[in-house]
């Protein structure tokens, strides 16, 4: 896999804890009500081992604006392969179409 730890020789200790839009900016721009409250609480307590991906729900392709270094390490992507791209490139042949449709519906699409 391009950018995977096996091909780059990276370890979790060598990756950034967070890449993309700063957490403070994310927290300042999203609603902290309802179901978002769980996500906000999680972001406020992240550790180097925390795995998360943040997409812009207002963008038609849900462009990825931030993620954790642990998520990059787990998935084998590099920062340049993820930040600014839509979430669709993460889907593969085993992706559940019903789950994708449910997420789209939850975001009002």
Residue pairs with C-beta under 8 A, 6 or more apart in sequence:
1 7
1 76
2 76
2 77
2 78
2 81
3 76
3 77
3 78
3 81
4 76
5 11
5 73
5 76
6 76
8 78
10 73
11 73
12 48
12 49
12 69
12 70
12 73
15 69
15 70
15 72
15 73
16 69
16 79
17 46
17 48
17 68
17 69
17 70
18 46
18 66
18 67
18 68
18 69
19 66
19 67
19 68
19 69
19 72
19 79
19 82
19 83
20 54
20 64
20 65
20 66
20 67
20 79
20 83
21 54
21 65
21 66
22 66
23 43
23 44
23 46
23 66
26 43
26 54
26 65
26 66
27 40
27 43
27 44
30 36
30 39
30 40
32 40
42 50
42 52
43 52
46 52
46 68
48 69
48 70
49 70
50 68
50 70
51 68
51 70
51 71
51 74
52 67
52 68
52 71
53 64
53 66
53 67
53 68
53 71
53 82
53 87
54 64
54 65
54 66
54 67
55 62
55 63
55 64
55 65
55 87
56 62
56 63
56 64
56 65
57 107
59 86
61 86
61 87
61 88
62 86
62 87
62 107
63 84
63 85
63 86
63 87
64 82
64 83
64 84
64 85
64 86
64 87
65 83
65 84
66 83
67 82
67 83
72 78
72 79
72 82
75 90
91 100
